[in-house]
Each structure stands twice: as C-alpha cells, then as structure tokens.
C-alpha cells in the first residue's frame, strides 16, 4: 500500500510510536488495535505497515527505545570510581529522576514484558540486565568493602529497582512533597535496606 500523500517517515514514524505509547500505557497492549493507532495518527490502518511490521514490532521498538535512552543517560552520569555508598546514592537519584519524566514508557517497559514474543523478550531482557548489573556491581563492591550487608545481591538489586520504579505509580508534581524530598526519603530507605 502506498504511503499516505504528504506523509514523511521521519515525521509519521515518531507520531505512530508516540500514539502507540500513549494507547498501550492507557489501555494495555492487548486491548489496542493497529486500527486504533492508525486512527490516532490520522492514517488508514493499512498505511501503518509502511512504518512497522506489526504491533509486536512496535511494542518491542518502544521498549528498546526506552532502554537505550536509559542506558545512554546512565552512561552520561555514571562514575565507576565513586565509593559504593556515593555510587548507590547517585543511582537512586538517577533512577527516580529519569523515570519520573517518562510514566508511559515506564508502564510499558515493566507491565508489558509478558506481551513480548520470545526473541523480543530476550533482547529487552538483555538491555534490562545491563542496567541491573550496574546496580548489582555497586552492591557487591559495597558488601566487599564492608559498607553494605544483605543476603543476596541479585534479589536486593531487583527489590531496589522495583521500589524506586514504584515512585511513578503515586508521585505527582505539585503534591505534598517535592521530587528532591522524595528522592531523599527513598535514598534513606535504600540505605537502610542494604545495611548502610
């Protein structure tokens, strides 16, 4: 099918991903049809296939973009030479700050993993593991230095990430607490959780 007259892949492609992101976050991946996505962008349903192979590819692309953005942003601020306690504090604040600005991406990245086909799941899980491995490395260094005390580094890593990501479910700008205060409170909880 020919591309809609006047459409451009560098404009329409991002508009399709943005529409899918909002619809998947609002209604869930399984409940959204390609027809709904096309309608949101002002295209005929068949025209979507000029930009994406199918809905599964669109979901995987959204998750890949989110993880690529996360890893790139983290690489920009990560300082492996920092002492474990300082590195953990930096990680906590980074994680909350990065994710709080991307509620739709976070919802999709964590709630729709189950919808990924096995090959897409493996790719996204590999990217997630890179991020988790950094935190696990900080925790292991801290334990070796006698700064942190916990039973299992992997479980502690997953628990900390789940706790930090949970801020997205309730935090609202203009609420009772500033984001900086929330980060302070969460940092204190994480610090206590790892025995520091």
C-alpha positions in Angstrom: 0.0 0.0 0.0 1.3 3.4 -0.9 2.3 5.9 1.8 -0.4 8.5 2.6 0.1 11.5 0.4 2.1 14.2 2.2 3.4 11.8 5.0 7.1 11.5 5.7 8.7 8.6 7.5 10.8 10.9 9.7 7.6 12.6 10.9 5.0 9.9 10.7 7.1 7.1 12.2 7.7 9.1 15.5 4.0 10.1 15.6 3.0 6.4 15.3 5.3 5.4 18.1 4.0 8.3 20.3 0.4 7.3 19.6 1.1 3.6 20.4 3.0 4.6 23.6 0.0 6.6 24.9 -2.5 3.9 23.9 -0.5 1.0 25.2 0.0 2.8 28.5 -3.6 3.8 28.8 -5.4 0.6 27.7 -2.7 -2.1 27.7 -1.0 -3.7 24.7 -3.6 -6.5 24.2 -6.5 -4.1 24.1 -5.1 -1.8 21.5 -5.5 -2.5 17.8 -3.5 -1.3 14.8 -6.7 0.4 13.6 -6.8 2.5 16.8 -3.2 3.5 16.4 -3.7 4.5 12.8 -6.8 6.5 13.7 -4.9 8.4 16.4 -2.3 9.4 13.8 -4.8 10.1 11.0 -3.8 7.2 8.8 -5.6 4.3 7.2 -4.8 1.1 9.1 -3.0 -0.5 6.2 -0.7 2.5 5.9 0.9 1.7 9.3 2.6 -1.3 7.7 4.8 1.2 5.8 6.3 2.1 9.1 6.2 -1.0 11.2 5.9 -4.7 10.5 3.2 -5.3 13.1 2.0 -4.4 16.6 4.6 -6.7 18.3 7.4 -4.9 16.5 6.0 -1.6 17.6 5.9 -2.7 21.2 9.5 -4.1 21.1 10.7 -0.9 19.4 9.1 1.3 22.2 10.8 -0.8 24.9 14.1 -0.8 23.0 14.0 3.0 22.7 13.2 3.3 26.4 16.1 1.0 27.4 18.5 2.6 25.0 17.6 6.1 26.4 18.0 4.8 29.9 21.4 3.2 29.3 22.7 6.2 27.4 21.5 8.7 30.1 23.1 6.5 32.8 26.4 6.3 30.9 26.5 10.1 30.8 26.4 10.4 34.6 27.9 7.1 35.8 31.2 7.4 37.6 32.6 3.9 38.4 35.4 5.4 40.6 33.0 6.6 43.2 32.9 4.9 46.6 30.0 2.4 46.9 27.8 4.5 49.2 28.1 7.5 47.0 27.6 5.5 43.8 24.4 3.9 45.3 23.0 7.3 46.3 23.7 8.6 42.8 22.0 5.5 41.2 18.9 6.0 43.4 18.5 9.7 42.5 19.2 9.0 38.8 16.7 6.2 38.6 13.9 8.2 40.2 14.7 11.3 38.2 14.9 9.6 34.9 11.8 7.5 35.3 9.5 10.2 36.8 9.6 12.1 33.5 8.5 9.0 31.5 5.4 7.5 33.1 4.1 5.9 29.9 7.4 4.4 28.9 7.9 3.0 32.4 4.4 1.5 32.5 5.0 -0.2 29.1 8.6 -1.3 30.0 7.5 -3.0 33.2 3.9 -4.1 32.6 4.0 -5.3 29.0 7.1 -7.6 29.1 4.7 -10.5 29.2 3.4 -9.4 25.8 6.8 -9.7 24.0 7.5 -12.6 21.7 10.4 -14.7 22.9 13.0 -13.2 20.6 12.0 -9.6 21.5 11.8 -10.6 25.2 15.4 -11.9 25.1 16.6 -8.6 23.6 14.8 -6.4 26.0 15.8 -8.6 29.0 19.4 -8.3 27.9 19.2 -4.5 28.0 17.5 -4.6 31.4 20.2 -6.9 32.7 22.9 -4.3 31.7 21.2 -1.7 33.9 20.6 -4.2 36.7 24.2 -5.4 36.5 25.4 -1.9 37.3 23.4 -1.7 40.5 24.4 -5.2 41.4 28.0 -4.3 40.9 27.7 -1.3 43.2 26.1 -3.5 45.9 28.7 -6.2 45.6 31.6 -3.6 45.8 29.9 -2.2 48.9 29.5 -5.6 50.5 33.1 -6.5 49.8 34.2 -3.2 51.4 32.0 -3.9 54.5 29.8 -1.0 53.7 26.6 -2.9 52.8 25.1 -6.0 54.4 22.4 -8.0 52.6 21.6 -11.7 51.9 21.6 -11.9 48.1 22.9 -9.3 45.7 20.6 -10.2 42.8 17.4 -10.2 44.9 18.5 -6.9 46.6 19.1 -5.4 43.2 15.7 -6.4 41.9 14.0 -5.2 45.1 15.7 -1.8 45.0 14.8 -1.2 41.3 11.2 -2.3 41.9 11.0 0.1 44.9 12.4 3.0 43.0 10.3 2.4 39.9 7.2 2.4 42.1 7.5 6.1 42.7 5.9 6.5 39.2 2.7 5.0 40.4 1.9 7.7 43.0 4.1 10.7 42.7 2.5 13.9 41.2 4.2 17.2 40.7 2.7 19.9 42.9 1.9 17.3 45.6 2.8 17.4 49.3 6.5 16.5 48.7 9.0 17.8 46.2 10.8 15.4 44.0 14.0 16.2 45.8 12.4 15.3 49.1 11.0 12.1 47.7 14.5 11.2 46.4 15.9 11.9 49.9 13.3 9.7 51.6 13.9 6.8 49.1 17.6 7.1 49.4 17.3 6.7 53.2 15.1 3.6 52.7 17.5 2.1 50.2 20.5 2.8 52.5 18.8 1.1 55.4 17.7 -1.8 53.2 21.3 -2.6 52.3 22.5 -2.1 55.9 24.5 1.1 55.3 
